[in-house]
Amino acid sequence: YLDPMLSLVSLAAALKTNRTYLSASIHSCYNQNFSDFINTLRIRYALELMENSGKDVNIKDVAMQSGYNHVQSFYRHFSEIMEMTSRTWLSRQVSQ
């Protein structure tokens, strides 16, 4: 999930299955489509990176290390999944 080029087709090929079966399996197990599933994993990873970085977090670096090609996509997905911005999340972590 950290590979920015990961796609349903490439993962299905790596697992030697077809994309329809893989998509249905992800939806059945996680009640998410492939994109939402991958983005959830990436944001969870980003949270770990930010927790371990302390105050000196570079959000762009976190986004790239988490599998995003564009920081704007990271911001959008972070806000959708966490229901707050990454800066808000970080400020709450620092104050604890």
N, C-alpha and C positions, 0 to 999 in steps of 0.2 A: 503493500500500500504506500510505501515511501517513494516509489518510482513515479515521477511525474508523467511518464508516458504509459502508465498502466491503463488498460481498457478492459472491458468485458471480454472482447474478442481475444486479446493477448493472454488474459488469465485463463480463459477457457482452453486455449491452445496449450498453455503450460500444464494444465491439469488433464489434458487429453480428453476433453469433453466438448460439448457444444454450448454456445452462448445461451440458448434458450433454456437448457437444463440448469446451467449455472445460475442464471437469473432467477429462475423459479425456485431453486434451492435457497438462494440468499433471501428471497422474499418470504419463503416458508419459515426459515429459521429466525430471521431478524426483523421481519415485517418492514423491510426497507428495499428500495431499488438499489442497484449496484452503486450508482453515484453517491447516494446518501450513505450507504454502508461504508464506502471507502472514505468519504469525507468525515464521517464520525470517527473512524479509526485514526485519521490524520489529526483531527482536532484533539483527540485523547493524547496522542503522542506529543502534540504541541504543548498541551497542558503540563506534561511531564518535563519537557524541556524548559518551560518557563518557571516551573517550581524549582528546578535545579539550578537555574541561572541567577536567582535572586533579583536584586534591583537593576542590574546591568544587562537587561534583556534587550536584544536587538530583534524587534518583531519581524523584520524582513528576513533575517537569518533563520529565525524559528520557522517562518513560513516555508522557506526553501528546504530546510532540513526535514520538514514534515510532508514533503511531496508536492508542494504547490509551485507552479511556474510563475504565478503572479500574486503579489501581495494583496491585491484587491480581492481576488478570489478567496484568499485566506480570511481576510476581514469579513467578507460576506458570510462565509460558511461558519466562522467562529460565532458571529452574532446570531445566526439562525439556530445553531446547536446549543450555545451557552445562554442565549437570550440576554446577552450583554456584550459590549465591545471587549476586545483583548486588553485595552488600556484599563477599563473599569475592573476587569478581572484581576489584572496585575496590581492595581491600587488596593484592592481588597486583600490580596495575599500579603502585600507589604505591611499593611496596617495590622495584621494578625500577629 
